[in-house]
Amino acid sequence: MLPVILGGIVLLVLIVVLVSRRAGTTQSLDDRLNELAALGQSVTLEELELSQPFSQRVLIPMMEALSKMAQRFTPQQTIEASRHKLELAGLAHKIKPTQFLAYRMVAAIVLGIASLTIVFVTSFPLFQRILIIAIALVLGFMLPTVWLGSKITARQASVIKALPDALDLLTICVEAGLGFDAAMSKVAEKWDNDLSLAFARTVQEMQLGKLRREALRNMANSMDVPDVTTFVAAIIQADTLGVSMAKVMRIQSDMMRMKRRQRAEEKARQAPVKMMFPLVFFIFPTILIVLLGPAVIKIKNTGVFNS
């Protein structure tokens, strides 16, 4: 039972990774025909289609069909919720909401087929067979959501970790005479992490004509991190009231460094509690065996238990 489920999960991951990689580099048939015509090569459309990889001929069209079906039967509110989660995970530019729903459907189908093989090769009662199939379908439909939730958590942790250093650099740049937009560009150039990518996107939006407060609010909404929301609110208020940006940046930088120190102290206080379980269940029994084992053997050899 377990090998079949693991095989289905591995197959699902391979399909998702292969389709995700090929989706970004897909080239239309017309473009390829134009390239071959420019090189003076005559190739029929059928030959060109057969020369494409299996993922572009079968997997990607299948995912597109599932995406259209998911968009047709899924409420708009669910699609918007999926779009927001993809944005929080930093995958909005790679995966569309309907594609993510299609991945969930594929996962449910794969695990459903795996559960059917289990049902056919075993002699479980009818109720247990139906229960196994239902659990497999629900599990397959929820696995992509669990994966997306882990990506969101990892991105938010990365942003929280990088924010104090980014604010220090922003403060230095603003105090040195740079504008706030130019300072954000410097931060985006300095690092290559989720926060710097968000800064770069915000700067691009402002260069395209979007108001600074709107671009900053979009950045805060795309992360859903309280520290970033507080920082954005302070910058918008300073920009609206005409307060010195350098003074506000200095206050925000000091506050973020203090929060980072508090988080480190909190994790240090949580360490003894987290160490209790491995100590009780793994380390203490081993110590007892090492200390009391020889004594138990000596007592047994003396024949005390036999008497």
Secondary structure, 3 states (H helix, E strand, C coil): CHHHHHHHHHHHHHHHHHHHHHHCCCCCHHHHHHHHHHCCCCCCHHHHHHHCCHHHHHHHHHHHHHHHHHHHHCCHHHHHHHHHHHHHCCCCCCCCHHHHHHHHHHHHHHHHHHHHHHHHHCCCCHHHHHHHHHHHHHHHHHHHHHHHHHHHHHHHHHHHHHHHHHHHHHHHHHHCCCCHHHHHHHHHHHCCCHHHHHHHHHHHHHHCCCCHHHHHHHHHHCCCCHHHHHHHHHHHHHHHHCCCHHHHHHHHHHHHHHHHHHHHHHHHHHHHHHHHHHHHHHHHHHHHHHHHHHHHHHHHHCCCCCC
